[in-house]
Amino acid sequence: MSKTPPNPSLTTTDLAEILFSSGLQASDHPSAERVRTAIEALSRTCGGDPSACAARVAQEAGDHPDTFAVRMRWALDSVHDAYGDLTTAA
């Protein structure tokens, strides 16, 4: 599986929000490939629109503020592990 995001315009934050919205859990210890597969599948489900997943993240943040930061940190770290550094030099 490619280390290229499903949509090259998606940022690390966009991808983390998609992963956050998925059913994967940190306790699953998912591999980088499994993270990429989950992101790709959910990205298709959201119609490629990161704002659809962002709305889910906002809902979860409101419902579970006590665990939001930990889960988002896991999602950000997992995206970095799965895709590497997505920033590009200007």
Helices and strands as residue ranges (DSSP letters): H 12-21, G 26-28, H 32-45, H 50-63, H 65-83
